[in-house]
Amino acid sequence: MKTQYYVASSLDGFIATEADSLDWLFPLGSLEESSYADFIAQVGALAMGSSTYEWILRNAEAVMAETGSPWPYTQPTWVFSSRTLPAVVGADIRFVSGHVADVFADMQTAAGDKNIWVVGGGDLAGQFYDAGLLDELIVQIGSATLGQGKPLFPRRVLSPTLRLTSVQQMGAGMAELRYDIRNRH
């Protein structure tokens, strides 16, 4: 079992615009060209920040068109937020606040022998890293720059903590970099 931050980023290190838009990302590639199908098959539980969750709610029609459901995941999902958010009917969503370590054991139990996916955002992934709970960083770098926006991973992480394990081109617009995280706290 691994805890993985699987994410797409602009070339200059942003996962979304300042207004939480992902419109820059969709022209760059397709799910069929990505590692997503293999990745999600190995995921047993998800951790998600409130901005990511709210993006899914705001884009429910597009999510429905792409996946056939307004909630694209069958795995139990922990949504970290200090606010009260609306639930998605029929989805296994657990709203939590506080430190990620406080619910990590529950996430591991739910995941079984599969992985935990830190869906986003960057600060939530950073919280898992700070707690020594993040094992792998999988970044799909898009051939676009945003100039500003929501940072990929707002933490200072210096060598040799990240060990590059693979690089793969995905179509003409994306490249995937995989890093093992060593020397965790």
OpenMM code with the backbone's topology and positions (N, CA, C; nanometers):
from openmm import Vec3, app, unit

residues = "MET LYS THR GLN TYR TYR VAL ALA SER SER LEU ASP GLY PHE ILE ALA THR GLU ALA ASP SER LEU ASP TRP LEU PHE PRO LEU GLY SER LEU GLU GLU SER SER TYR ALA ASP PHE ILE ALA GLN VAL GLY ALA LEU ALA MET GLY SER SER THR TYR GLU TRP ILE LEU ARG ASN ALA GLU ALA VAL MET ALA GLU THR GLY SER PRO TRP PRO TYR THR GLN PRO THR TRP VAL PHE SER SER ARG THR LEU PRO ALA VAL VAL GLY ALA ASP ILE ARG PHE VAL SER GLY HIS VAL ALA ASP VAL PHE ALA ASP MET GLN THR ALA ALA GLY ASP LYS ASN ILE TRP VAL VAL GLY GLY GLY ASP LEU ALA GLY GLN PHE TYR ASP ALA GLY LEU LEU ASP GLU LEU ILE VAL GLN ILE GLY SER ALA THR LEU GLY GLN GLY LYS PRO LEU PHE PRO ARG ARG VAL LEU SER PRO THR LEU ARG LEU THR SER VAL GLN GLN MET GLY ALA GLY MET ALA GLU LEU ARG TYR ASP ILE ARG ASN ARG HIS".split()
positions = [
    Vec3(0.0832, -0.1185, 0.0000),
    Vec3(0.0000, 0.0000, 0.0000),
    Vec3(0.0874, 0.1244, 0.0000),
    Vec3(0.0490, 0.2202, -0.0850),
    Vec3(0.1196, 0.3485, -0.0916),
    Vec3(0.0178, 0.4612, -0.0788),
    Vec3(0.0643, 0.5738, -0.0301),
    Vec3(-0.0143, 0.6967, -0.0365),
    Vec3(0.0478, 0.7789, -0.1478),
    Vec3(-0.0345, 0.8085, -0.2502),
    Vec3(0.0147, 0.8691, -0.3733),
    Vec3(-0.0556, 1.0011, -0.4013),
    Vec3(0.0205, 1.0982, -0.4445),
    Vec3(-0.0341, 1.2241, -0.4951),
    Vec3(-0.0226, 1.2168, -0.6457),
    Vec3(-0.1347, 1.1888, -0.7119),
    Vec3(-0.1431, 1.1741, -0.8578),
    Vec3(-0.2132, 1.2983, -0.9083),
    Vec3(-0.1444, 1.3767, -0.9926),
    Vec3(-0.1943, 1.5104, -1.0235),
    Vec3(-0.1412, 1.5577, -1.1588),
    Vec3(-0.2140, 1.6486, -1.2196),
    Vec3(-0.1669, 1.7153, -1.3410),
    Vec3(-0.1235, 1.8566, -1.3049),
    Vec3(-0.0193, 1.9029, -1.3710),
    Vec3(0.0363, 2.0348, -1.3432),
    Vec3(0.0739, 2.1031, -1.4735),
    Vec3(0.0664, 2.2355, -1.4725),
    Vec3(0.1213, 2.3116, -1.5847),
    Vec3(0.2735, 2.3028, -1.5791),
    Vec3(0.3366, 2.3374, -1.6865),
    Vec3(0.4824, 2.3339, -1.6943),
    Vec3(0.5464, 2.4220, -1.5872),
    Vec3(0.4772, 2.5300, -1.5496),
    Vec3(0.5324, 2.6192, -1.4474),
    Vec3(0.4814, 2.5897, -1.3063),
    Vec3(0.4247, 2.4710, -1.2851),
    Vec3(0.3993, 2.4242, -1.1496),
    Vec3(0.2667, 2.4597, -1.0861),
    Vec3(0.1620, 2.4779, -1.1659),
    Vec3(0.0303, 2.5080, -1.1092),
    Vec3(-0.0691, 2.3996, -1.1492),
    Vec3(-0.1574, 2.3626, -1.0545),
    Vec3(-0.2562, 2.2581, -1.0822),
    Vec3(-0.3903, 2.3158, -1.1256),
    Vec3(-0.4114, 2.4422, -1.1001),
    Vec3(-0.5348, 2.5107, -1.1402),
    Vec3(-0.5070, 2.6597, -1.1444),
    Vec3(-0.5961, 2.7325, -1.2097),
    Vec3(-0.5838, 2.8781, -1.2089),
    Vec3(-0.6203, 2.9297, -1.0701),
    Vec3(-0.6023, 3.0581, -1.0493),
    Vec3(-0.6396, 3.1175, -0.9211),
    Vec3(-0.7884, 3.1019, -0.8931),
    Vec3(-0.8705, 3.0895, -0.9992),
    Vec3(-1.0156, 3.0712, -0.9847),
    Vec3(-1.0541, 2.9233, -0.9872),
    Vec3(-0.9576, 2.8335, -0.9640),
    Vec3(-0.9789, 2.6887, -0.9602),
    Vec3(-1.0248, 2.6290, -1.0926),
    Vec3(-0.9883, 2.6904, -1.2039),
    Vec3(-1.0243, 2.6374, -1.3350),
    Vec3(-0.9209, 2.5354, -1.3816),
    Vec3(-0.9712, 2.4294, -1.4456),
    Vec3(-0.8856, 2.3290, -1.5085),
    Vec3(-0.8992, 2.3319, -1.6601),
    Vec3(-0.9610, 2.4365, -1.7124),
    Vec3(-0.9843, 2.4448, -1.8570),
    Vec3(-0.8553, 2.4369, -1.9382),
    Vec3(-0.7444, 2.4802, -1.8824),
    Vec3(-0.6156, 2.4755, -1.9508),
    Vec3(-0.5708, 2.3312, -1.9762),
    Vec3(-0.6167, 2.2372, -1.8909),
    Vec3(-0.5678, 2.1001, -1.8923),
    Vec3(-0.6302, 2.0139, -2.0012),
    Vec3(-0.7603, 2.0254, -2.0220),
    Vec3(-0.8331, 1.9304, -2.1062),
    Vec3(-0.7871, 1.9234, -2.2518),
    Vec3(-0.7436, 2.0331, -2.3138),
    Vec3(-0.6957, 2.0212, -2.4528),
    Vec3(-0.5616, 1.9477, -2.4677),
    Vec3(-0.4925, 1.9224, -2.3569),
    Vec3(-0.3563, 1.8701, -2.3641),
    Vec3(-0.3470, 1.7190, -2.3801),
    Vec3(-0.4542, 1.6469, -2.3536),
    Vec3(-0.4466, 1.5019, -2.3623),
    Vec3(-0.5806, 1.4395, -2.3300),
    Vec3(-0.5830, 1.3078, -2.3288),
    Vec3(-0.7057, 1.2348, -2.2983),
    Vec3(-0.6772, 1.1271, -2.1946),
    Vec3(-0.7824, 1.0808, -2.1285),
    Vec3(-0.7659, 0.9737, -2.0308),
    Vec3(-0.7081, 0.8485, -2.0955),
    Vec3(-0.7436, 0.8250, -2.2212),
    Vec3(-0.6952, 0.7062, -2.2915),
    Vec3(-0.5430, 0.7099, -2.3101),
    Vec3(-0.4852, 0.8282, -2.3209),
    Vec3(-0.3401, 0.8408, -2.3375),
    Vec3(-0.2662, 0.8426, -2.2039),
    Vec3(-0.3406, 0.8461, -2.0954),
    Vec3(-0.2788, 0.8605, -1.9637),
    Vec3(-0.2688, 0.7261, -1.8920),
    Vec3(-0.2122, 0.7296, -1.7739),
    Vec3(-0.1983, 0.6110, -1.6892),
    Vec3(-0.3164, 0.5970, -1.5936),
    Vec3(-0.4194, 0.6790, -1.6111),
    Vec3(-0.5283, 0.6852, -1.5134),
    Vec3(-0.5980, 0.5511, -1.4918),
    Vec3(-0.6321, 0.4781, -1.5967),
    Vec3(-0.7065, 0.3522, -1.5813),
    Vec3(-0.6286, 0.2530, -1.4945),
    Vec3(-0.4999, 0.2379, -1.5206),
    Vec3(-0.4177, 0.1481, -1.4389),
    Vec3(-0.4033, 0.2020, -1.2971),
    Vec3(-0.3873, 0.3326, -1.2852),
    Vec3(-0.3702, 0.3947, -1.1536),
    Vec3(-0.4945, 0.3743, -1.0670),
    Vec3(-0.6119, 0.4112, -1.1175),
    Vec3(-0.7340, 0.4085, -1.0360),
    Vec3(-0.7729, 0.2659, -0.9979),
    Vec3(-0.7343, 0.1683, -1.0781),
    Vec3(-0.7637, 0.0280, -1.0459),
    Vec3(-0.6919, -0.0167, -0.9189),
    Vec3(-0.5853, 0.0538, -0.8816),
    Vec3(-0.5087, 0.0188, -0.7619),
    Vec3(-0.5403, 0.1073, -0.6417),
    Vec3(-0.6442, 0.1917, -0.6530),
    Vec3(-0.6803, 0.2853, -0.5458),
    Vec3(-0.7950, 0.2284, -0.4638),
    Vec3(-0.7765, 0.2284, -0.3313),
    Vec3(-0.8800, 0.1787, -0.2410),
    Vec3(-0.9468, 0.2856, -0.1585),
    Vec3(-0.8870, 0.4049, -0.1487),
    Vec3(-0.9448, 0.5160, -0.0727),
    Vec3(-0.8868, 0.6463, -0.1265),
    Vec3(-0.9634, 0.7545, -0.1119),
    Vec3(-0.9217, 0.8847, -0.1621),
    Vec3(-0.9233, 0.9886, -0.0512),
    Vec3(-0.8297, 1.0838, -0.0605),
    Vec3(-0.8272, 1.2032, 0.0239),
    Vec3(-0.8392, 1.3221, -0.0701),
    Vec3(-0.9264, 1.4149, -0.0358),
    Vec3(-0.9563, 1.5255, -0.1264),
    Vec3(-0.9752, 1.6535, -0.0458),
    Vec3(-0.9213, 1.7627, -0.0971),
    Vec3(-0.9440, 1.8922, -0.0354),
    Vec3(-1.0784, 1.9491, -0.0787),
    Vec3(-1.1237, 2.0492, -0.0085),
    Vec3(-1.2563, 2.1056, -0.0368),
    Vec3(-1.2630, 2.1746, -0.1731),
    Vec3(-1.1554, 2.2373, -0.2179),
    Vec3(-1.1586, 2.3021, -0.3500),
    Vec3(-1.1762, 2.2002, -0.4616),
    Vec3(-1.1075, 2.0877, -0.4505),
    Vec3(-1.1226, 1.9806, -0.5496),
    Vec3(-1.2645, 1.9254, -0.5464),
    Vec3(-1.3148, 1.9011, -0.4268),
    Vec3(-1.4515, 1.8497, -0.4113),
    Vec3(-1.5527, 1.9464, -0.4720),
    Vec3(-1.5374, 2.0733, -0.4418),
    Vec3(-1.6310, 2.1727, -0.4951),
    Vec3(-1.6191, 2.1858, -0.6463),
    Vec3(-1.4988, 2.1645, -0.7022),
    Vec3(-1.4825, 2.1661, -0.8478),
    Vec3(-1.5662, 2.0536, -0.9094),
    Vec3(-1.5615, 1.9346, -0.8483),
    Vec3(-1.6403, 1.8214, -0.8991),
    Vec3(-1.7890, 1.8550, -0.8928),
    Vec3(-1.8342, 1.9157, -0.7835),
    Vec3(-1.9756, 1.9532, -0.7713),
    Vec3(-2.0144, 2.0570, -0.8768),
    Vec3(-1.9295, 2.1576, -0.8975),
    Vec3(-1.9594, 2.2626, -0.9960),
    Vec3(-1.9612, 2.2095, -1.1387),
    Vec3(-1.8858, 2.1046, -1.1637),
    Vec3(-1.8730, 2.0491, -1.2976),
    Vec3(-1.9426, 1.9137, -1.3097),
    Vec3(-2.0495, 1.8955, -1.2349),
    Vec3(-2.1192, 1.7663, -1.2307),
    Vec3(-2.1674, 1.7209, -1.3681),
    Vec3(-2.2123, 1.8143, -1.4512),
    Vec3(-2.2601, 1.7749, -1.5846),
    Vec3(-2.1460, 1.7191, -1.6691),
    Vec3(-2.0317, 1.7840, -1.6672),
    Vec3(-1.9161, 1.7360, -1.7442),
    Vec3(-1.8658, 1.6034, -1.6868),
    Vec3(-1.8640, 1.5911, -1.5538),
    Vec3(-1.8222, 1.4666, -1.4895),
    Vec3(-1.9176, 1.3544, -1.5294),
    Vec3(-2.0475, 1.3847, -1.5301),
    Vec3(-2.1499, 1.2863, -1.5693),
    Vec3(-2.1285, 1.2426, -1.7144),
    Vec3(-2.1012, 1.3373, -1.8020),
    Vec3(-2.0794, 1.3052, -1.9435),
    Vec3(-1.9563, 1.2169, -1.9620),
    Vec3(-1.8526, 1.2413, -1.8829),
    Vec3(-1.7267, 1.1671, -1.8950),
    Vec3(-1.7348, 1.0293, -1.8305),
    Vec3(-1.8016, 1.0201, -1.7134),
    Vec3(-1.7965, 0.8970, -1.6344),
    Vec3(-1.9298, 0.8249, -1.6209),
    Vec3(-2.0402, 0.8919, -1.6561),
    Vec3(-2.1718, 0.8303, -1.6402),
    Vec3(-2.2329, 0.8513, -1.5032),
    Vec3(-2.1661, 0.9277, -1.4185),
    Vec3(-2.2147, 0.9525, -1.2827),
    Vec3(-2.1685, 1.0911, -1.2381),
    Vec3(-2.2501, 1.1613, -1.1570),
    Vec3(-2.2038, 1.2910, -1.1064),
    Vec3(-2.0890, 1.2771, -1.0058),
    Vec3(-2.0709, 1.1583, -0.9493),
    Vec3(-1.9566, 1.1306, -0.8618),
    Vec3(-1.8743, 1.0210, -0.9278),
    Vec3(-1.7514, 1.0497, -0.9688),
    Vec3(-1.6763, 0.9565, -1.0529),
    Vec3(-1.6051, 0.8425, -0.9802),
    Vec3(-1.6184, 0.8320, -0.8477),
    Vec3(-1.5399, 0.7347, -0.7725),
    Vec3(-1.6294, 0.6356, -0.6983),
    Vec3(-1.5861, 0.5098, -0.6926),
    Vec3(-1.6560, 0.4087, -0.6137),
    Vec3(-1.5893, 0.3907, -0.4780),
    Vec3(-1.4668, 0.4364, -0.4650),
    Vec3(-1.3907, 0.4215, -0.3412),
    Vec3(-1.4415, 0.5198, -0.2353),
    Vec3(-1.4268, 0.4826, -0.1065),
    Vec3(-1.4576, 0.5785, -0.0009),
    Vec3(-1.3644, 0.6992, -0.0107),
    Vec3(-1.4209, 0.8176, 0.0121),
    Vec3(-1.3469, 0.9426, -0.0047),
    Vec3(-1.3570, 1.0263, 0.1217),
    Vec3(-1.2426, 1.0695, 0.1713),
    Vec3(-1.2363, 1.1619, 0.2841),
    Vec3(-1.2174, 1.3013, 0.2267),
    Vec3(-1.3114, 1.3912, 0.2534),
    Vec3(-1.3026, 1.5294, 0.2076),
    Vec3(-1.2627, 1.6147, 0.3277),
    Vec3(-1.1460, 1.6767, 0.3175),
    Vec3(-1.0939, 1.7594, 0.4258),
    Vec3(-1.1416, 1.9027, 0.4066),
    Vec3(-1.2183, 1.9510, 0.5037),
    Vec3(-1.2702, 2.0880, 0.4962),
    Vec3(-1.3071, 2.1363, 0.6348),
    Vec3(-1.2896, 2.2645, 0.6565),
    Vec3(-1.3343, 2.3243, 0.7821),
    Vec3(-1.4765, 2.3783, 0.7686),
    Vec3(-1.5324, 2.3664, 0.6474),
    Vec3(-1.6685, 2.4147, 0.6206),
    Vec3(-1.7645, 2.2978, 0.6024),
    Vec3(-1.8923, 2.3253, 0.6147),
    Vec3(-1.9954, 2.2264, 0.5855),
    Vec3(-2.0229, 2.2295, 0.4357),
    Vec3(-2.0112, 2.1136, 0.3724),
    Vec3(-2.0297, 2.1035, 0.2278),
    Vec3(-2.1451, 2.0080, 0.1972),
    Vec3(-2.2098, 2.0271, 0.0825),
    Vec3(-2.3190, 1.9365, 0.0461),
    Vec3(-2.2649, 1.7983, 0.0089),
    Vec3(-2.3435, 1.6961, 0.0396),
    Vec3(-2.3051, 1.5587, 0.0058),
    Vec3(-2.3539, 1.5239, -0.1342),
    Vec3(-2.2957, 1.4201, -0.1914),
    Vec3(-2.3406, 1.3656, -0.3192),
    Vec3(-2.4180, 1.2383, -0.2869),
    Vec3(-2.5436, 1.2332, -0.3262),
    Vec3(-2.6295, 1.1186, -0.2964),
    Vec3(-2.5680, 0.9912, -0.3554),
    Vec3(-2.5590, 0.8886, -0.2730),
    Vec3(-2.5085, 0.7595, -0.3178),
    Vec3(-2.3578, 0.7436, -0.3142),
    Vec3(-2.2847, 0.8497, -0.2840),
    Vec3(-2.1385, 0.8439, -0.2797),
    Vec3(-2.0917, 0.8179, -0.1368),
    Vec3(-1.9840, 0.7432, -0.1223),
    Vec3(-1.9255, 0.7148, 0.0086),
    Vec3(-1.8255, 0.8253, 0.0410),
    Vec3(-1.8783, 0.9363, 0.0954),
    Vec3(-1.7969, 1.0539, 0.1259),
    Vec3(-1.7990, 1.0774, 0.2758),
    Vec3(-1.6833, 1.1007, 0.3328),
    Vec3(-1.6691, 1.1248, 0.4765),
    Vec3(-1.6038, 1.2619, 0.4933),
    Vec3(-1.6772, 1.3560, 0.5459),
    Vec3(-1.6266, 1.4918, 0.5653),
    Vec3(-1.5511, 1.4970, 0.6973),
    Vec3(-1.4269, 1.5470, 0.6910),
    Vec3(-1.3420, 1.5540, 0.8090),
    Vec3(-1.2697, 1.6884, 0.8116),
    Vec3(-1.2251, 1.7254, 0.9297),
    Vec3(-1.1394, 1.8433, 0.9435),
    Vec3(-1.0281, 1.8066, 1.0403),
    Vec3(-0.9268, 1.8892, 1.0435),
    Vec3(-0.8166, 1.8623, 1.1335),
    Vec3(-0.6986, 1.7991, 1.0626),
    Vec3(-0.6133, 1.7346, 1.1411),
    Vec3(-0.4871, 1.6798, 1.0933),
    Vec3(-0.5095, 1.5510, 1.0139),
    Vec3(-0.4379, 1.5359, 0.9024),
    Vec3(-0.4544, 1.4172, 0.8176),
    Vec3(-0.4187, 1.2886, 0.8923),
    Vec3(-0.3242, 1.2954, 0.9844),
    Vec3(-0.2830, 1.1761, 1.0590),
    Vec3(-0.3967, 1.1217, 1.1448),
    Vec3(-0.4913, 1.2091, 1.1832),
    Vec3(-0.6015, 1.1656, 1.2694),
    Vec3(-0.6954, 1.0673, 1.2010),
    Vec3(-0.7031, 1.0705, 1.0688),
    Vec3(-0.7936, 0.9800, 0.9964),
    Vec3(-0.7180, 0.8809, 0.9076),
    Vec3(-0.5873, 0.8878, 0.9081),
    Vec3(-0.5079, 0.8038, 0.8180),
    Vec3(-0.5307, 0.6547, 0.8421),
    Vec3(-0.5381, 0.6116, 0.9661),
    Vec3(-0.5602, 0.4688, 0.9954),
    Vec3(-0.6936, 0.4221, 0.9375),
    Vec3(-0.7969, 0.5056, 0.9481),
    Vec3(-0.9273, 0.4703, 0.8906),
    Vec3(-0.9174, 0.4588, 0.7386),
    Vec3(-0.8412, 0.5478, 0.6771),
    Vec3(-0.8225, 0.5428, 0.5320),
    Vec3(-0.7491, 0.4145, 0.4923),
    Vec3(-0.6464, 0.3785, 0.5682),
    Vec3(-0.5714, 0.2561, 0.5388),
    Vec3(-0.6616, 0.1334, 0.5496),
    Vec3(-0.7435, 0.1291, 0.6537),
    Vec3(-0.8351, 0.0163, 0.6717),
    Vec3(-0.9308, 0.0061, 0.5533),
    Vec3(-0.9863, 0.1187, 0.5115),
    Vec3(-1.0798, 0.1197, 0.3989),
    Vec3(-1.0113, 0.0792, 0.2689),
    Vec3(-0.8865, 0.1199, 0.2506),
    Vec3(-0.8133, 0.0891, 0.1267),
    Vec3(-0.7738, -0.0579, 0.1181),
    Vec3(-0.7634, -0.1251, 0.2325),
    Vec3(-0.7211, -0.2653, 0.2312),
    Vec3(-0.5803, -0.2774, 0.1776),
    Vec3(-0.5626, -0.3607, 0.0750),
    Vec3(-0.4285, -0.3785, 0.0185),
    Vec3(-0.4048, -0.2869, -0.1014),
    Vec3(-0.4959, -0.1920, -0.1231),
    Vec3(-0.4801, -0.0973, -0.2338),
    Vec3(-0.4207, 0.0340, -0.1824),
    Vec3(-0.4024, 0.1283, -0.2731),
    Vec3(-0.3367, 0.2548, -0.2413),
    Vec3(-0.4360, 0.3617, -0.1983),
    Vec3(-0.3827, 0.4647, -0.1351),
    Vec3(-0.4593, 0.5850, -0.1003),
    Vec3(-0.4162, 0.6941, -0.1981),
    Vec3(-0.5140, 0.7570, -0.2607),
    Vec3(-0.4874, 0.8637, -0.3571),
    Vec3(-0.5194, 0.9979, -0.2939),
    Vec3(-0.4195, 1.0824, -0.2820),
    Vec3(-0.4413, 1.2212, -0.2437),
    Vec3(-0.4745, 1.2930, -0.3748),
    Vec3(-0.6044, 1.3172, -0.3964),
    Vec3(-0.6528, 1.3705, -0.5230),
    Vec3(-0.6085, 1.5152, -0.5402),
    Vec3(-0.6161, 1.5918, -0.4391),
    Vec3(-0.5785, 1.7322, -0.4468),
    Vec3(-0.6442, 1.8065, -0.3338),
    Vec3(-0.5951, 1.9198, -0.3141),
    Vec3(-0.4937, 1.9912, -0.3870),
    Vec3(-0.3549, 1.9792, -0.3282),
    Vec3(-0.2737, 2.0715, -0.3742),
    Vec3(-0.1341, 2.0698, -0.3381),
    Vec3(-0.1093, 2.0855, -0.1891),
    Vec3(-0.1890, 2.1701, -0.1240),
    Vec3(-0.1686, 2.1887, 0.0192),
    Vec3(-0.2047, 2.0625, 0.0967),
    Vec3(-0.3117, 1.9930, 0.0562),
    Vec3(-0.3478, 1.8678, 0.1232),
    Vec3(-0.2370, 1.7649, 0.1046),
    Vec3(-0.1836, 1.7529, -0.0160),
    Vec3(-0.0714, 1.6620, -0.0386),
    Vec3(0.0465, 1.7013, 0.0498),
    Vec3(0.0686, 1.8319, 0.0640),
    Vec3(0.1745, 1.8805, 0.1517),
    Vec3(0.1523, 1.8424, 0.2972),
    Vec3(0.0278, 1.8412, 0.3408),
    Vec3(-0.0034, 1.7992, 0.4777),
    Vec3(0.0301, 1.6508, 0.4987),
    Vec3(0.0004, 1.5690, 0.3988),
    Vec3(0.0380, 1.4276, 0.4071),
    Vec3(0.1901, 1.4147, 0.4110),
    Vec3(0.2591, 1.4929, 0.3302),
    Vec3(0.4054, 1.4918, 0.3293),
    Vec3(0.4596, 1.5344, 0.4665),
    Vec3(0.4057, 1.6442, 0.5208),
    Vec3(0.4522, 1.6946, 0.6505),
    Vec3(0.4375, 1.5897, 0.7609),
    Vec3(0.3326, 1.5079, 0.7509),
    Vec3(0.3065, 1.4049, 0.8510),
    Vec3(0.3863, 1.2769, 0.8245),
    Vec3(0.4672, 1.2757, 0.7173),
    Vec3(0.5455, 1.1572, 0.6839),
    Vec3(0.4613, 1.0454, 0.6251),
    Vec3(0.3477, 1.0799, 0.5643),
    Vec3(0.2527, 0.9799, 0.5148),
    Vec3(0.2458, 0.9707, 0.3629),
    Vec3(0.3229, 1.0495, 0.2903),
    Vec3(0.3180, 1.0495, 0.1444),
    Vec3(0.4345, 0.9666, 0.0896),
    Vec3(0.4018, 0.8653, 0.0073),
    Vec3(0.5023, 0.7732, -0.0437),
    Vec3(0.5464, 0.8010, -0.1869),
    Vec3(0.4551, 0.8545, -0.2695),
    Vec3(0.4850, 0.8687, -0.4112),
    Vec3(0.4175, 0.9935, -0.4674),
    Vec3(0.4889, 1.0591, -0.5562),
    Vec3(0.4395, 1.1760, -0.6274),
    Vec3(0.4362, 1.1392, -0.7755),
    Vec3(0.3172, 1.1452, -0.8359),
    Vec3(0.2996, 1.1148, -0.9778),
    Vec3(0.2429, 1.2404, -1.0421),
    Vec3(0.3258, 1.3079, -1.1217),
    Vec3(0.2883, 1.4369, -1.1791),
    Vec3(0.2830, 1.4258, -1.3300),
    Vec3(0.1700, 1.4616, -1.3855),
    Vec3(0.1570, 1.4699, -1.5302),
    Vec3(0.1723, 1.6167, -1.5676),
    Vec3(0.2829, 1.6465, -1.6325),
    Vec3(0.3182, 1.7840, -1.6671),
    Vec3(0.2613, 1.8161, -1.8046),
    Vec3(0.1777, 1.9206, -1.8097),
    Vec3(0.1171, 1.9630, -1.9352),
    Vec3(0.1994, 2.0685, -2.0054),
    Vec3(0.1905, 2.0702, -2.1364),
    Vec3(0.2663, 2.1673, -2.2156),
    Vec3(0.1896, 2.2988, -2.2232),
    Vec3(0.1733, 2.3605, -2.1073),
    Vec3(0.1078, 2.4909, -2.0948),
    Vec3(0.1656, 2.5594, -1.9715),
    Vec3(0.1666, 2.6920, -1.9725),
    Vec3(0.2059, 2.7681, -1.8540),
    Vec3(0.0900, 2.8581, -1.8143),
    Vec3(0.0746, 2.8790, -1.6847),
    Vec3(-0.0354, 2.9609, -1.6329),
    Vec3(0.0122, 3.0943, -1.5763),
    Vec3(0.1398, 3.1033, -1.5408),
    Vec3(0.1913, 3.2276, -1.4841),
    Vec3(0.1614, 3.2438, -1.3370),
    Vec3(0.0470, 3.1974, -1.2952),
    Vec3(0.0085, 3.1991, -1.1540),
    Vec3(-0.1098, 3.1056, -1.1358),
    Vec3(-0.1394, 3.0709, -1.0117),
    Vec3(-0.2498, 2.9810, -0.9847),
    Vec3(-0.2275, 2.9041, -0.8561),
    Vec3(-0.2901, 2.7868, -0.8486),
    Vec3(-0.2783, 2.7006, -0.7308),
    Vec3(-0.1535, 2.6142, -0.7478),
    Vec3(-0.0580, 2.6249, -0.6534),
    Vec3(0.0691, 2.5546, -0.6708),
    Vec3(0.0564, 2.4027, -0.6619),
    Vec3(0.1405, 2.3350, -0.7371),
    Vec3(0.1466, 2.1901, -0.7402),
    Vec3(0.1724, 2.1311, -0.6017),
    Vec3(0.2722, 2.1808, -0.5329),
    Vec3(0.3136, 2.1231, -0.4050),
    Vec3(0.3821, 2.2322, -0.3242),
    Vec3(0.3044, 2.3076, -0.2472),
    Vec3(0.3615, 2.4244, -0.1784),
    Vec3(0.4463, 2.3871, -0.0566),
    Vec3(0.5532, 2.3155, -0.0817),
    Vec3(0.6481, 2.2756, 0.0206),
    Vec3(0.7874, 2.2845, -0.0386),
    Vec3(0.8852, 2.3066, 0.0468),
    Vec3(1.0254, 2.3002, 0.0035),
    Vec3(1.0708, 2.1566, 0.0271),
    Vec3(1.1033, 2.0880, -0.0803),
    Vec3(1.1505, 1.9496, -0.0733),
    Vec3(1.2776, 1.9425, -0.1562),
    Vec3(1.3884, 1.9226, -0.0898),
    Vec3(1.5182, 1.9240, -0.1567),
    Vec3(1.5724, 1.7819, -0.1716),
    Vec3(1.6625, 1.7650, -0.2660),
    Vec3(1.7265, 1.6363, -0.2901),
    Vec3(1.7990, 1.5932, -0.1628),
    Vec3(1.8019, 1.4669, -0.1316),
    Vec3(1.7637, 1.3493, -0.2097),
    Vec3(1.6252, 1.2941, -0.1743),
    Vec3(1.5354, 1.3751, -0.1235),
    Vec3(1.4054, 1.3254, -0.0800),
    Vec3(1.3245, 1.2646, -0.1936),
    Vec3(1.3222, 1.3311, -0.3088),
    Vec3(1.2481, 1.2800, -0.4236),
    Vec3(1.3417, 1.2009, -0.5137),
    Vec3(1.3033, 1.0764, -0.5437),
    Vec3(1.3841, 0.9919, -0.6323),
    Vec3(1.3019, 0.9605, -0.7567),
    Vec3(1.3442, 1.0137, -0.8706),
    Vec3(1.2745, 0.9926, -0.9963),
    Vec3(1.2804, 0.8444, -1.0320),
    Vec3(1.1620, 0.7838, -1.0533),
    Vec3(1.1573, 0.6412, -1.0855),
    Vec3(1.1146, 0.6140, -1.2288),
    Vec3(1.0413, 0.7077, -1.2921),
    Vec3(1.0051, 0.6863, -1.4330),
    Vec3(0.9605, 0.8165, -1.4980),
    Vec3(0.9768, 0.8188, -1.6298),
    Vec3(0.9323, 0.9302, -1.7129),
    Vec3(0.8627, 0.8683, -1.8329),
    Vec3(0.7431, 0.9170, -1.8641),
    Vec3(0.6689, 0.8623, -1.9773),
    Vec3(0.5989, 0.9744, -2.0528),
    Vec3(0.6137, 0.9748, -2.1836),
    Vec3(0.5388, 1.0692, -2.2668),
    Vec3(0.3978, 1.0165, -2.2846),
    Vec3(0.3008, 1.1079, -2.2767),
    Vec3(0.1602, 1.0723, -2.2949),
    Vec3(0.1033, 1.1632, -2.4030),
    Vec3(0.1084, 1.1167, -2.5252),
    Vec3(0.0621, 1.1985, -2.6358),
    Vec3(0.1566, 1.3152, -2.6593),
    Vec3(0.1057, 1.4168, -2.7295),
    Vec3(0.1888, 1.5317, -2.7645),
    Vec3(0.1860, 1.6416, -2.6590),
    Vec3(0.0949, 1.6311, -2.5601),
    Vec3(0.0784, 1.7415, -2.4668),
    Vec3(0.1157, 1.7155, -2.3228),
    Vec3(0.1507, 1.5907, -2.2868),
    Vec3(0.1753, 1.5590, -2.1462),
    Vec3(0.2953, 1.4661, -2.1307),
    Vec3(0.3602, 1.4755, -2.0160),
    Vec3(0.4645, 1.3821, -1.9747),
    Vec3(0.4407, 1.3486, -1.8286),
    Vec3(0.4578, 1.2232, -1.7933),
    Vec3(0.4370, 1.1814, -1.6546),
    Vec3(0.5700, 1.1537, -1.5873),
    Vec3(0.5893, 1.2155, -1.4712),
    Vec3(0.7074, 1.1938, -1.3877),
    Vec3(0.6620, 1.1248, -1.2598),
    Vec3(0.7299, 1.0188, -1.2222),
    Vec3(0.6997, 0.9474, -1.0977),
    Vec3(0.8199, 0.9570, -1.0046),
    Vec3(0.7915, 0.9917, -0.8794),
    Vec3(0.8946, 1.0065, -0.7770),
    Vec3(0.8577, 0.9259, -0.6540),
    Vec3(0.9523, 0.8486, -0.6029),
    Vec3(0.9379, 0.7923, -0.4690),
    Vec3(0.9834, 0.8993, -0.3716),
    Vec3(0.9167, 0.9048, -0.2583),
    Vec3(0.9535, 1.0017, -0.1547),
    Vec3(1.0307, 0.9272, -0.0472),
    Vec3(1.1560, 0.9660, -0.0288),
    Vec3(1.2435, 0.9031, 0.0690),
    Vec3(1.2683, 1.0009, 0.1839),
    Vec3(1.3281, 0.9472, 0.2889),
    Vec3(1.3653, 1.0301, 0.4050),
    Vec3(1.2460, 1.1064, 0.4601),
    Vec3(1.1337, 1.0370, 0.4696),
    Vec3(1.0167, 1.1040, 0.5264),
    Vec3(1.0430, 1.1307, 0.6741),
    Vec3(0.9689, 1.2231, 0.7278),
    Vec3(0.9858, 1.2646, 0.8680),
    Vec3(0.9679, 1.1471, 0.9631),
] * unit.nanometer
topology = app.Topology()
chain = topology.addChain("A")
for resn in residues:
    res = topology.addResidue(resn, chain)
    for name in ("N", "CA", "C"):
        topology.addAtom(name, app.Element.getBySymbol(name[0]), res)
